[in-house]
Amino acid sequence: NKDMFKKFIQKRLETYVSRYFQAHPEVKLIVVVGSVGKTSTKRAVATLLSQRYRVRMLDNNHNTNLSAPCGILGVTYPSKVHSIGAWLKVFAAARRRVTQPADVDVIVQELGTDRPGEIADFGRYLRPDLALVTAVTPEHMEFFGSIEAVAQEELSVTQYARRVLINRDDIEGRFADLIATPHFSTYGTTGLAEYRFEQQNFDAEVGYRGGIIAPPNIAQPFAAAINVVGEHSLRPIVGAVAAALLYGCTPDEVVKGLALIKSVPGRMNPLLGLGDTTIIDDTYNSSPAAALAALQTLYSFAQAPQRIAILGDMNELGASSQAEHEKLGMACDSHLLDWVVTVGGETEKYLAPAARRRGCQVKVCRNAIEAGQFVRSVARPGAVILAKGSQGGIFLEEAVKILCVLSEDTELVRQSLAWQAIKAPYFSEYENFFDGPSQ
């Protein structure tokens, strides 16, 4: 019975995690939850804290009830999840972690949810020293049904975390009643947040310059540079700054850590494009709030001679899909966009007509490769091109592959052999899909 097998594995993993923290009470656990921005926040927290502490953060997207314990323990999640032998090896590695001296001071782990109750379930065996809640926006709406249910899910971490940092900009104030602890602070890029970044200027080459503001008892204001694109990309980093300051990092250590942060592949990652263009690769996933923020970032390139938005379906929106795609289409401004290029059935049905009503030139494409080829044919030197879409059936990273200058340093999402096998049926008519486009 697969369910019984999974429950057995889950219980064993939870037991090992509990034993680990009993054996090593000095090790601090930081968890990251939220609708969007978890991976960027997790990476930024680990980078900044590494200036002072030994940090464990597994750089993968396993954040479910089975894989999160493996991440916390630093044990490789098995590729053959139905193999008893594979799990026996995991258990052996977990036992070694429990009995050996601690090799880290801080563990940073993201916790994900697909259905109501999953974040609360982590509280059965985890007592994080700190939790960061990155956002409350529409996610998995076929299961949650309402934004209120999403808020209740993500903020349930406040029931068992010792201290909490809340993204004030991406969580509506009306959800404050769902915060179950008085031990919380806020972060963001507006004056409403206790920990915030006050922007002074932005340059596409060097990012943002400004100042970090924290509660006076924590740190005095200090200057900082953050090399990312888009104001919403600043917020995960400000959350990391707040965490680092709470854990005793000095402003100098924070500034040194910030210099090491770069955009996460597939998440507002600026890439050099063919023909002297700039590609904003935001292809990892898409949700209404993140898509609107990405579009606003594209508009901020005021000096660009041409701006093009490639927008793919936002998946997992359930009954709200039509309204959210139409809303994104209405946010397409014909005065600021030369082309809106869509990929996916939902964008074709709802976003494209809304964008046309706003006066935009719209090109509907069958898939990401067709979109990439079209944009390559119309892009002019100096153009800024945004690619934003979900993974299931959309895969706009394949459009980016056609548009950017590929090098050994270029990191795109979903490029493994396993992902290529998954994507192949969507692009089967393109014979050279696996070889990639020629330059």
Legacy VTK file of the C-alpha trace (Angstrom):
# vtk DataFile Version 3.0
C-alpha trace
ASCII
DATASET POLYDATA
POINTS 439 float
0.000 0.000 0.000
1.637 3.216 -1.198
-0.125 5.425 1.358
0.988 3.234 4.247
4.536 3.151 2.866
4.600 6.945 2.578
3.256 7.393 6.108
5.911 5.014 7.447
8.691 6.926 5.674
7.290 10.254 6.852
7.110 9.163 10.481
10.683 7.858 10.448
11.987 11.066 8.892
10.149 13.220 11.422
11.588 11.104 14.244
15.126 11.590 12.985
14.651 15.368 12.711
13.280 15.532 16.258
16.196 13.452 17.548
18.661 15.657 15.690
17.496 18.845 17.400
17.345 17.067 20.766
20.953 16.002 20.282
22.025 19.409 18.916
19.924 22.105 20.627
22.512 24.720 19.680
21.649 24.398 15.963
19.101 26.998 14.858
16.417 26.221 12.276
15.108 28.951 9.967
12.167 28.104 7.712
10.793 30.037 4.747
7.138 29.815 3.715
4.925 31.832 1.367
3.140 31.859 -1.960
6.131 33.165 -3.929
9.758 34.090 -3.310
10.715 31.175 -1.051
13.786 30.012 -2.956
15.194 33.515 -3.469
14.641 34.272 0.216
16.191 30.978 1.327
19.295 31.542 -0.776
19.683 35.131 0.407
19.311 34.168 4.084
21.934 31.432 3.710
24.330 33.749 1.874
24.173 36.509 4.474
24.333 34.240 7.513
27.321 32.427 5.998
29.356 35.554 6.707
29.282 34.581 10.383
27.925 31.042 10.752
28.190 27.559 9.309
24.997 27.206 7.299
23.251 24.226 5.733
20.915 24.955 2.838
20.258 22.350 0.195
19.959 24.166 -3.113
17.011 22.289 -4.555
13.247 22.645 -4.734
12.321 19.728 -2.493
10.172 21.372 0.159
7.370 18.859 0.760
6.515 16.762 3.804
8.833 13.934 2.675
11.740 15.910 1.294
11.941 18.806 3.766
13.248 16.511 6.560
15.982 15.334 4.190
16.919 18.952 3.483
17.035 19.784 7.181
19.282 16.805 7.907
21.431 17.389 4.835
20.581 13.957 3.435
20.138 13.405 -0.299
16.519 12.888 -1.282
16.309 9.569 -3.158
15.591 9.536 -6.874
13.723 6.242 -6.494
11.106 7.267 -3.944
9.307 3.913 -4.052
12.458 1.896 -3.311
12.774 0.489 0.203
16.515 0.111 -0.318
16.880 3.794 -1.217
15.049 4.857 1.941
17.125 2.509 4.104
20.205 4.408 2.897
18.469 7.690 3.782
17.702 6.400 7.273
21.316 5.299 7.772
22.562 8.751 6.758
19.986 10.374 9.075
21.167 8.271 12.031
24.729 9.396 11.386
23.613 13.033 11.430
21.952 12.510 14.803
24.937 10.825 16.459
27.787 12.835 14.932
28.846 16.305 16.201
26.941 19.155 14.566
28.654 20.417 11.431
26.467 23.549 11.116
25.201 26.404 13.275
22.111 27.291 11.225
19.845 25.311 8.892
17.726 27.175 6.334
14.813 25.241 4.822
11.819 26.248 2.710
8.463 24.621 3.423
5.940 24.240 0.618
2.236 23.511 0.455
-0.167 22.253 -2.185
-3.261 21.792 -0.016
-4.736 23.267 3.167
-3.151 22.043 6.387
0.293 21.110 5.081
2.165 24.061 6.652
0.481 23.410 9.993
1.491 19.730 9.746
5.166 20.684 9.838
4.503 21.986 13.345
4.027 18.430 14.596
7.793 17.971 14.705
9.446 21.330 13.890
10.036 24.263 16.252
11.821 26.796 14.036
13.851 29.469 15.735
12.734 31.851 12.972
10.186 31.734 10.147
9.989 34.121 7.196
6.621 34.488 5.462
7.332 35.847 1.993
3.885 36.501 0.479
0.201 35.689 0.454
-0.939 35.614 -3.168
-3.094 33.218 -5.230
-1.574 29.697 -5.326
-3.006 26.232 -5.929
-6.435 27.849 -6.006
-8.082 24.641 -7.159
-7.470 23.436 -3.582
-7.496 26.643 -1.541
-10.383 28.372 -3.287
-9.855 31.825 -1.767
-7.030 34.178 -0.845
-8.240 34.021 2.755
-7.580 30.281 2.783
-4.092 30.884 1.378
-3.394 33.419 4.118
-4.566 31.025 6.814
-2.324 28.304 5.372
0.894 30.299 5.058
0.488 32.164 8.350
-0.161 28.940 10.257
3.628 28.763 10.650
3.232 31.509 13.278
1.582 28.935 15.547
4.848 27.079 16.147
7.791 29.289 15.105
9.518 31.075 17.990
9.913 34.287 15.991
8.515 35.402 12.641
9.446 37.906 9.919
6.505 39.007 7.744
6.794 40.595 4.284
4.695 43.696 4.906
4.477 44.612 1.218
3.104 41.308 -0.110
0.802 40.323 2.760
-2.311 42.417 3.226
-2.777 44.044 6.598
-6.216 42.503 6.965
-4.553 39.147 7.573
-2.793 40.386 10.720
-5.378 38.622 12.884
-4.049 35.302 11.576
-0.597 35.912 13.091
-0.600 33.673 16.155
2.452 35.082 17.945
3.400 38.506 19.320
7.017 37.805 18.430
7.037 39.072 14.851
8.553 41.905 12.844
7.961 43.155 9.310
10.233 43.710 6.333
9.857 45.188 2.852
10.619 48.130 0.606
8.015 50.602 1.890
7.875 52.791 4.957
5.362 50.434 6.562
8.060 47.836 7.258
10.306 47.815 10.332
13.213 46.374 8.324
13.328 48.047 4.929
15.465 49.122 2.011
15.144 52.770 0.999
16.063 53.015 -2.668
18.157 55.913 -3.908
18.906 54.896 -7.496
18.848 51.953 -9.881
21.137 50.970 -12.721
20.593 47.876 -14.831
24.293 47.015 -14.636
24.858 47.428 -10.894
21.368 47.110 -9.393
19.978 49.198 -6.564
21.765 51.635 -4.263
20.189 52.821 -1.037
20.027 52.382 2.701
19.035 49.630 5.117
16.731 50.771 7.920
16.233 48.569 10.995
14.787 49.116 14.482
17.238 51.362 16.385
17.923 48.688 19.010
19.061 46.314 16.230
21.195 48.508 13.945
21.680 52.075 12.828
20.918 52.895 9.148
23.676 51.883 6.743
24.310 52.085 2.993
23.943 48.991 0.829
23.980 47.833 -2.791
21.710 45.043 -4.038
22.329 43.699 -7.534
18.909 42.432 -8.645
16.244 43.556 -11.113
12.776 44.612 -9.969
11.566 46.062 -6.690
9.784 42.812 -5.830
13.166 41.065 -6.158
14.484 43.301 -3.376
12.028 42.003 -0.791
13.468 38.484 -0.380
16.851 40.085 0.191
15.494 42.580 2.722
13.977 39.633 4.574
17.414 38.020 4.600
18.966 41.252 5.880
16.440 41.290 8.738
17.269 37.677 9.592
21.002 38.354 9.512
20.704 41.392 11.786
18.511 39.438 14.218
21.223 36.772 14.360
23.885 39.307 15.258
25.535 39.948 11.897
27.168 43.366 11.686
26.340 45.881 8.937
29.776 45.183 7.413
29.032 41.458 7.296
25.635 42.156 5.739
27.156 44.389 3.057
29.790 41.755 2.239
27.078 39.127 1.973
24.931 41.319 -0.263
27.817 41.619 -2.709
27.685 37.831 -3.177
23.979 37.684 -4.016
22.947 37.357 -7.621
19.633 36.638 -9.272
18.388 33.070 -9.008
18.117 31.278 -12.390
14.633 31.704 -13.799
13.697 34.379 -11.268
14.097 37.911 -12.645
17.549 36.952 -13.876
19.002 39.453 -16.390
20.769 37.793 -19.325
22.656 39.107 -22.318
20.463 38.690 -25.384
21.358 38.240 -29.022
21.552 41.398 -31.096
22.437 43.665 -28.148
19.220 42.939 -26.274
18.539 42.266 -22.588
16.498 39.261 -21.472
14.760 39.212 -18.087
14.444 35.486 -17.419
11.524 34.968 -15.020
10.515 31.545 -16.299
10.631 29.415 -13.163
6.952 29.948 -12.376
4.196 32.534 -12.614
1.467 33.830 -10.342
-0.701 36.968 -10.567
1.291 39.095 -8.121
4.669 38.030 -9.502
3.574 38.532 -13.127
2.250 42.026 -12.449
5.455 42.921 -10.608
7.593 41.580 -13.462
5.598 43.631 -15.968
6.104 46.772 -13.873
9.824 46.056 -13.813
9.848 45.837 -17.609
8.138 49.231 -17.760
10.863 50.711 -15.533
13.401 50.375 -18.371
12.309 53.784 -19.612
15.265 54.304 -21.957
14.864 51.027 -23.819
13.949 51.582 -27.496
11.700 48.487 -27.427
9.985 46.455 -24.710
8.520 42.997 -25.334
6.615 40.815 -22.856
6.398 37.050 -23.407
3.641 35.917 -21.051
2.715 32.287 -20.491
-0.205 30.752 -18.642
-0.374 31.135 -14.872
-1.205 27.598 -13.778
-3.063 26.300 -10.713
-5.467 29.243 -10.425
-8.648 27.189 -10.550
-11.848 29.215 -10.890
-9.934 32.504 -10.652
-7.919 31.823 -13.828
-10.058 33.875 -16.198
-10.182 36.908 -13.924
-6.463 36.827 -13.144
-5.397 36.420 -16.785
-7.718 39.226 -17.852
-6.307 41.427 -15.097
-2.766 40.796 -16.330
-3.873 41.543 -19.887
-5.387 44.845 -18.762
-2.047 45.714 -17.154
-0.383 45.528 -20.578
0.136 49.156 -21.632
0.363 49.828 -25.365
2.412 52.972 -24.650
5.054 50.915 -22.844
5.024 47.631 -24.778
5.855 47.055 -28.422
4.664 43.445 -28.343
2.742 41.132 -26.041
3.518 37.507 -26.952
1.421 34.789 -25.335
1.931 31.048 -24.828
-0.826 28.810 -23.503
-4.557 28.339 -23.711
-5.464 30.612 -20.793
-3.442 33.540 -22.084
-4.887 33.045 -25.569
-8.484 33.013 -24.300
-8.315 35.721 -21.655
-5.054 37.711 -21.562
-4.615 38.302 -25.289
-8.110 39.835 -25.843
-7.686 42.064 -22.783
-4.278 43.277 -24.003
-5.720 43.982 -27.448
-8.472 46.075 -25.843
-5.669 48.135 -24.305
-4.307 48.735 -27.807
-1.362 46.322 -27.599
0.109 44.409 -30.511
-0.418 40.767 -29.557
1.095 37.635 -31.029
-0.411 34.310 -29.915
2.077 31.416 -30.154
1.542 27.675 -29.892
4.532 27.086 -27.640
7.706 28.589 -26.219
9.904 27.808 -29.215
7.530 29.541 -31.595
7.434 32.507 -29.209
11.216 32.677 -29.061
11.552 32.536 -32.821
8.948 35.264 -33.289
10.518 37.609 -30.750
13.938 37.023 -32.271
12.525 38.138 -35.632
11.080 41.423 -34.303
13.540 42.431 -31.571
15.665 45.484 -32.230
19.064 46.374 -30.734
18.650 47.643 -27.177
15.338 45.856 -26.635
14.412 44.572 -23.168
12.492 41.300 -23.289
10.625 39.790 -20.339
9.825 36.054 -20.308
7.317 35.129 -17.582
5.380 31.875 -17.314
4.654 28.702 -15.372
6.304 25.332 -15.930
3.489 22.882 -16.773
3.133 22.898 -20.534
4.561 26.423 -20.909
8.344 26.165 -20.384
9.327 29.666 -21.520
12.951 28.911 -20.698
13.020 27.390 -24.179
12.137 30.794 -25.601
14.921 32.331 -23.531
17.329 29.728 -24.898
16.602 31.014 -28.403
16.966 34.671 -27.427
19.978 34.821 -25.119
23.717 34.518 -25.663
24.440 31.025 -24.355
27.711 30.484 -22.497
29.106 28.259 -19.776
27.871 30.792 -17.214
24.283 30.901 -18.504
21.954 29.175 -16.057
18.438 28.351 -17.230
15.826 26.371 -15.350
14.735 22.828 -16.241
17.638 21.875 -18.498
18.414 18.397 -17.127
17.913 15.260 -19.206
14.900 14.367 -17.061
13.272 17.734 -17.752
14.078 17.515 -21.450
12.250 14.198 -21.575
9.232 15.803 -19.903
9.272 18.757 -22.289
9.906 16.837 -25.505
6.217 16.055 -26.257
5.394 19.762 -26.190
7.993 20.517 -28.852
8.025 17.273 -30.836
7.480 19.018 -34.175
10.784 20.857 -33.733
13.341 18.235 -34.749
16.344 19.930 -33.206
14.751 20.732 -29.857
17.280 18.795 -27.800
20.209 20.312 -29.653
19.059 23.856 -28.869
18.964 26.702 -31.372
22.023 27.675 -33.305
23.550 31.091 -32.770
LINES 1 440
439 0 1 2 3 4 5 6 7 8 9 10 11 12 13 14 15 16 17 18 19 20 21 22 23 24 25 26 27 28 29 30 31 32 33 34 35 36 37 38 39 40 41 42 43 44 45 46 47 48 49 50 51 52 53 54 55 56 57 58 59 60 61 62 63 64 65 66 67 68 69 70 71 72 73 74 75 76 77 78 79 80 81 82 83 84 85 86 87 88 89 90 91 92 93 94 95 96 97 98 99 100 101 102 103 104 105 106 107 108 109 110 111 112 113 114 115 116 117 118 119 120 121 122 123 124 125 126 127 128 129 130 131 132 133 134 135 136 137 138 139 140 141 142 143 144 145 146 147 148 149 150 151 152 153 154 155 156 157 158 159 160 161 162 163 164 165 166 167 168 169 170 171 172 173 174 175 176 177 178 179 180 181 182 183 184 185 186 187 188 189 190 191 192 193 194 195 196 197 198 199 200 201 202 203 204 205 206 207 208 209 210 211 212 213 214 215 216 217 218 219 220 221 222 223 224 225 226 227 228 229 230 231 232 233 234 235 236 237 238 239 240 241 242 243 244 245 246 247 248 249 250 251 252 253 254 255 256 257 258 259 260 261 262 263 264 265 266 267 268 269 270 271 272 273 274 275 276 277 278 279 280 281 282 283 284 285 286 287 288 289 290 291 292 293 294 295 296 297 298 299 300 301 302 303 304 305 306 307 308 309 310 311 312 313 314 315 316 317 318 319 320 321 322 323 324 325 326 327 328 329 330 331 332 333 334 335 336 337 338 339 340 341 342 343 344 345 346 347 348 349 350 351 352 353 354 355 356 357 358 359 360 361 362 363 364 365 366 367 368 369 370 371 372 373 374 375 376 377 378 379 380 381 382 383 384 385 386 387 388 389 390 391 392 393 394 395 396 397 398 399 400 401 402 403 404 405 406 407 408 409 410 411 412 413 414 415 416 417 418 419 420 421 422 423 424 425 426 427 428 429 430 431 432 433 434 435 436 437 438
